[in-house]
Amino acid sequence: MNLQTEAEKRYIRDLYEDLLQSFNRPLTEENRQLLDKAFHFANDAHMGIRRKSGEPYIVHPLAVAKIVTSEIGLGTKAAISAILHDVVEDTEYTLEDIENLFGAKIAYIVDGLTKLSGEFDSKQAANFRKMLLTLSDDVRVILIKLADRLHNMRTLDAMPHHKQLKIAGETLFIFAPLAHRLGLYRIKSELEDLSLKYKHSEDYNEIKLKLYNNQEQRKLLVEEFCKPIDKKLKEEGFDVSINGRPKSIFSIWNKMQNKGVKFSEIYDLLAIRIIFRPDPNKSEKRQCFDILSLVTDIYKPRPDRIRDWITIPKANGYEALHVTVMGPEGKWVEVQIRSQRMDEVAERGFAAHYKYKGIEEKEKEKDIELNRWFEKIREVLQNSENDALDFLDDFKLNLFSDEIVVFTPKGEMKILPKNATVLDLAYDIHTRLGDQCIGAKINHKLVPYSQKLSSGDQIEILTSSKQSPSPEWLAVVVTSRAKEKIRNSFKKEHKKHIESGHKILEDAIQNSRFQLSSNAIKKILRHFELNTKEQLYANLGMGIINIDNIDQILEKKSENKFVKYWRLTFSKKKALEEEKNNIDKKKPFLLGESNKDYVLSECCLPLPGDQVVGYLGEEHIVIHKMTCSNAIKLMANQGDKIITAQWTKFKLFSSLAQIRVKGLDRVGILNDITNIISKQNDINIRSVSFEAHDGVFEGLLYLYIHNLGDLEYLMTTLKKVKGVDSVVRLETNN
């Protein structure tokens, strides 16, 4: 057994002493003794076990416990649970041993954490659902798990690359949004940044370097911006601290991707925070608005960028006033105004603040709000009949998305996810109302049931006894409750749909020039991006898809033709040496795996040169761009089927790409753009559509591109055309 060295023992003892100093309140003698007992017990239990980095395993639970106390603000029981969280999973001790030594409550938390250990496959997703059912009983299970994930991300360097991709994808898909929903903004940002570090290391390092290089410039800007505000607020008797923080690397990268802009084109890299010590004789809300008024006396606000999360706080308890103002040098600057209490909630999370640190009477209303959220979670979990991974999609969509606030005709407030429709609201109120919904009146104006809702809308649902759910509704709604109710309404018809779909397919193929064969089924499945014949038959039977163009589908040449021109290398654990003499240049090859064909996913249109990953399907490997939302989901849910992929030498060939061009309209601009594309760059245009309104144009072009470098060069050239404001590459999943 590889025991600890004397140096390691001193290091571990120092870590434990740091943990004891990290509590927000002085420890009682009883709590100190319990912590000592847990530390020695866990240290002995993990003796001889080492992490991938080579350090003694006990370092990890101690680090998790310190995150729990110093960064989330939990107390002794949570710290003890964090110290013990891997004992049952990794040693011979049982949950019964934990209960006998440390009590039922700590054993209950450790049990929840044990259920959520390991990798996130479908079994793990099922455990996630079971564990979330206990959320309203003890949210500390989730909070400690987030601390555990944060420390694992901080020490991910020791893992092999394919594991780094899998864990980073999992973190982005589930844990960062969960931290956001629980109000742990600092932890959420760090999880996102660390995920980016391993998924897109070059982009991460480039943005990090640029932020470092312009930190002095930012510091001067903050000082210049804050000086008149600080002076004015102190003259008015406010006790404030003002600081400026750059946006997270991930948020900058995300904006660059979504808007197709460079780092230099992002104007709001900085957020100014005004945190005040409230006057106990005045309401915090009144004081926030007084400060807002003083700030806008100095700097002109942007009217569409004032956000009031004090009157109606976010569901996770976040409260603040946000305003974007025109600062020095013509730069927009976001200003956040909040009290010390609001700032603590924003930094450490409302769940920990309200439940484990004691709350004042005025906090009880927000206590009720968060418990409503917990009850909503329970409803989603208990009613869902989806498989575990589909459940994760619904859970993530409904509980982590941005929210809107709408009102019923009687003024009752309803909180729904962004992009929710009339149908979502109808099902949120009552199942029967949803089943019979034919439309609504929004602000007294008649709209269809597919109409998206906006914050502040007042909605009256219209119904008819003759109405019933149809398959098309699934594409209209976004909430899991609505989807579940719609699915339930025709679940009994599922077998009939499959039988009907089978008959539709047989008839269609009989009337075509082809025969019903396994190859024909594979082509149809690939065309509709389905996995099984049952899915195909059901979708046909429900009318979700149709095969009126069966001849075109079956005539379509296999996308494997593409591999005659491009080659990818793959590895799951480590790259193997390429055997150059044995390469069949007409087929793809796979290093370390069986020789499967690969196809390029239609959901993200990867080009040679894009960062890509491979997904091991039953018939072939599907290649996705690393940034593809479907790839992120696959990395999170089915990481064992993800392999790293890299472009190697290729012969010249073209692949379809989409770009959008926007700018100021002028005579001849379309001709200038198409000349650059076809004549100067020798690129074929499949189609082009341009529209101009009120002096502004927008064009969508489908081009045949050789590789990513050619596309980037073309986009850079087009941006130099007089009148062109932006050129963005589009993906079909955006």
C-alpha positions, 0 to 999 in steps of 0.5 A, spaced: 500 500 500 502 506 498 502 510 504 502 518 505 509 521 506 511 525 511 510 531 507 504 529 504 501 528 512 503 536 513 500 538 507 493 534 508 493 537 515 494 544 513 489 543 508 484 541 514 486 547 518 484 551 512 478 548 512 477 550 519 478 557 518 473 557 512 467 557 516 463 564 516 461 563 523 465 560 529 465 553 530 462 550 537 466 545 540 461 540 538 462 541 531 469 542 531 469 535 534 465 532 529 469 535 523 475 532 527 472 525 527 470 526 520 477 528 517 480 522 521 475 517 519 475 519 511 483 520 511 484 513 514 478 510 509 482 513 503 489 511 506 493 508 500 488 511 494 491 516 490 488 521 484 490 521 477 494 526 479 498 522 484 496 526 490 493 522 496 485 522 495 483 525 501 486 532 498 479 532 494 474 531 499 477 536 503 478 541 497 470 540 496 469 541 503 472 548 503 468 550 496 462 548 500 464 552 506 467 558 503 464 559 496 457 557 497 457 558 505 454 552 508 455 549 515 458 544 519 453 538 516 455 540 509 462 540 510 462 533 514 458 530 508 463 533 503 469 530 507 465 523 507 462 524 500 466 518 496 467 514 502 461 509 501 463 509 493 470 508 494 471 504 500 469 498 504 465 502 509 457 502 508 452 507 509 450 504 515 457 505 518 456 513 516 449 513 520 452 510 526 458 514 526 455 521 524 447 521 524 441 520 519 442 527 516 449 526 514 448 519 512 442 521 508 446 527 504 452 522 503 447 517 500 444 522 495 451 524 493 453 517 492 447 516 487 450 521 483 457 519 482 461 516 476 459 518 469 453 520 466 450 515 462 443 513 461 443 509 468 447 515 471 441 520 468 436 515 472 440 516 478 440 524 477 432 524 477 432 520 483 436 524 487 433 530 484 426 528 488 430 529 494 431 536 492 426 540 496 428 536 502 435 537 502 438 542 497 445 541 500 446 534 496 446 538 489 450 544 492 455 539 495 455 535 488 456 542 484 462 543 489 465 536 487 464 538 480 468 544 481 474 541 484 474 536 479 474 541 473 479 545 477 484 538 477 482 536 470 489 536 467 490 529 469 485 526 465 486 523 458 483 528 453 477 524 451 475 524 458 476 531 459 471 532 453 466 528 456 467 531 463 467 538 460 461 537 455 457 534 461 459 540 465 456 545 460 450 541 459 447 539 466 452 542 472 453 549 469 446 551 468 444 548 475 449 552 478 446 558 475 439 556 477 441 555 484 444 562 484 451 560 484 453 565 479 461 565 481 461 557 480 457 557 474 462 562 470 468 558 473 465 551 470 463 554 464 470 557 463 473 551 465 469 547 460 471 552 454 478 551 456 478 543 455 473 543 449 476 549 445 483 550 448 486 555 443 480 560 443 480 560 451 487 561 451 487 567 446 481 570 450 485 570 456 491 573 453 487 579 450 483 580 457 490 580 460 493 585 455 488 590 456 487 589 464 491 596 465 486 599 459 480 596 463 482 599 470 483 606 467 476 606 464 473 603 471 477 609 474 474 614 470 467 611 469 466 610 477 470 617 479 463 621 478 459 616 480 462 615 487 463 622 488 455 623 487 453 617 491 457 619 497 455 627 497 448 624 497 450 620 503 450 613 500 455 608 503 457 604 497 463 600 494 464 600 486 468 595 482 469 593 475 469 586 473 470 583 466 465 578 463 467 571 463 471 568 458 466 563 456 460 569 456 465 573 451 466 566 447 459 565 447 457 572 444 463 571 439 460 565 436 453 567 436 454 574 433 460 572 429 464 578 431 471 578 433 474 580 440 475 587 439 468 588 436 465 586 443 463 593 447 461 590 453 467 586 456 466 590 463 460 590 468 460 595 474 457 593 480 455 598 485 454 595 492 451 599 498 450 598 505 442 599 506 439 605 510 435 600 515 430 606 515 428 606 508 426 600 503 432 597 499 428 597 493 427 605 494 435 606 495 436 602 489 432 606 484 435 612 488 442 610 486 439 608 479 437 615 478 443 618 480 447 614 475 443 616 469 444 623 471 451 622 470 451 618 464 445 617 459 442 610 459 440 606 453 432 605 454 431 598 452 437 595 457 434 597 464 432 590 467 428 590 474 429 584 478 427 587 484 420 588 483 420 581 480 426 577 482 429 571 478 426 564 480 433 563 484 432 569 488 437 574 484 435 581 485 438 587 482 437 593 478 441 593 471 442 599 466 446 600 460 449 607 460 453 611 455 460 611 458 467 615 457 470 614 450 463 612 447 463 605 450 456 602 453 457 600 460 453 595 464 452 598 471 449 593 476 446 596 483 444 591 489 445 591 496 450 587 500 444 582 502 443 582 494 450 581 493 451 575 497 445 572 494 448 573 487 455 570 489 453 565 493 446 562 491 439 564 494 438 556 496 444 556 501 443 563 504 435 563 505 435 556 508 442 555 512 444 561 514 437 564 517 432 569 514 429 575 516 421 575 516 421 579 509 425 573 506 419 568 507 416 571 501 422 569 497 422 562 501 416 561 498 418 562 491 424 557 491 419 552 494 415 553 488 421 551 484 422 545 488 415 543 487 415 544 480 422 540 479 418 534 483 412 535 478 417 534 472 420 528 475 414 524 478 410 525 471 415 524 466 415 517 463 420 519 458 427 515 458 432 518 462 436 522 457 430 525 454 428 527 461 435 530 462 433 534 456 426 536 458 429 538 465 434 542 462 430 546 458 424 548 463 428 549 469 435 552 466 432 557 461 431 564 461 424 566 464 418 570 462 412 573 467 405 573 464 398 574 467 392 571 467 385 575 465 384 576 473 392 578 474 395 572 477 402 571 475 405 565 471 412 564 470 414 560 464 421 559 460 423 564 454 419 562 448 413 559 451 407 559 447 399 560 448 399 552 449 404 552 454 400 557 458 394 553 457 397 546 460 400 550 465 394 552 468 390 545 467 390 539 462 383 540 460 385 547 458 391 545 454 387 539 450 381 544 448 386 550 447 384 553 440 388 560 441 388 566 445 387 573 446 393 577 448 392 584 451 385 583 448 388 581 441 386 574 438 392 570 436 393 562 435 395 557 440 402 557 437 404 564 439 410 566 443 409 569 449 413 575 452 414 578 459 408 582 461 403 579 456 396 578 459 393 572 456 386 569 456 385 562 453 380 560 448 377 553 448 373 549 444 370 542 446 371 539 439 378 541 440 384 535 441 391 535 441 395 533 435 402 531 433 404 538 431 403 541 438 409 537 440 413 542 435 409 548 438 410 547 446 417 548 450 415 546 457 416 539 459 409 539 462 405 541 456 409 535 452 408 530 457 400 532 457 400 532 449 404 525 449 399 522 454 393 524 450 395 519 444 400 514 448 394 509 447 394 510 440 402 509 439 401 502 437 396 504 432 401 509 429 406 504 428 402 499 424 399 505 420 406 508 419 409 501 417 403 500 412 404 507 409 412 506 408 410 499 405 405 502 400 410 508 398 415 503 396 411 499 392 409 505 388 416 507 387 422 504 383 425 501 389 424 495 394 423 494 401 430 492 404 434 494 410 439 499 406 432 502 404 430 503 411 437 505 413 437 511 408 430 513 410 432 513 417 438 517 416 434 522 412 430 524 417 435 523 423 432 517 426 435 511 430 430 506 429 424 503 425 419 504 430 421 511 431 420 512 423 413 508 423 410 512 429 412 518 426 409 516 419 403 514 423 402 520 426 404 525 420 410 528 423 414 526 417 411 524 410 415 520 405 411 523 398 418 524 396 421 517 397 424 516 390 428 522 392 430 520 398 432 513 396 436 516 390 440 520 394 447 518 394 450 516 400 454 521 404 459 516 405 462 519 398 464 525 402 470 520 405 473 519 398 475 526 399 476 527 406 479 523 411 479 524 419 483 520 424 480 518 431 482 516 437 478 514 444 484 514 449 490 515 445 493 516 438 496 510 435 501 511 430 498 511 423 500 505 418 501 509 412 502 503 407 496 500 409 491 506 408 485 505 403 485 512 400 478 511 398 475 509 405 476 512 412 480 509 417 479 509 424 485 509 429 484 504 435 477 502 433 473 498 428 473 500 421 467 504 420 464 509 415 463 516 417 458 521 415 458 529 416 452 531 421 447 535 417 445 539 424 452 543 424 455 542 417 462 541 419 467 543 414 474 540 413 478 545 418 473 545 424 474 542 430 470 536 430 468 530 435 465 523 432 459 519 435 460 512 435 453 510 432 450 503 430 452 503 423 457 509 422 461 514 426 457 521 425 462 527 425 459 534 429 462 540 430 465 541 437 460 547 438 454 543 435 449 543 441 447 536 439 454 534 440 454 537 447 448 533 449 452 527 446 458 528 450 454 529 456 449 523 456 453 518 452 460 520 453 462 513 452 461 513 445 464 520 443 471 519 440 476 525 438 477 526 431 482 530 427 482 532 419 488 529 416 490 530 409 485 531 404 483 532 396 480 538 394 472 537 394 466 542 396 461 542 402 455 546 403 456 552 407 451 558 409 453 565 411 448 571 412 450 578 410 447 584 413 449 592 412 447 598 409 443 598 402 446 601 396 446 600 388 451 595 386 452 592 393 449 585 391 454 585 384 460 587 389 459 581 393 457 575 388 463 578 384 468 577 390 465 570 391 465 567 384 470 571 380 475 573 386 475 566 390 472 561 385 467 559 389 460 556 386 454 559 389 448 554 390 443 560 391 442 567 394 437 571 397 437 578 398 432 583 401 432 590 403 428 594 407 428 602 409 436 602 407 438 596 410 439 589 407 440 582 409 442 576 404 443 569 405 448 565 401 449 557 400 456 556 398 460 550 396 466 551 400 473 547 400 475 548 407 474 552 413 480 556 411 477 558 405 471 560 408 474 565 413 478 568 408 472 569 404 468 572 410 474 577 412 474 579 405 466 580 404 467 585 411 471 590 407 466 591 402 463 598 403 456 598 406 457 591 409 456 591 417 456 583 418 458 576 415 456 570 419 456 563 418 450 559 420 449 552 422 442 549 421 441 547 429 442 555 431 
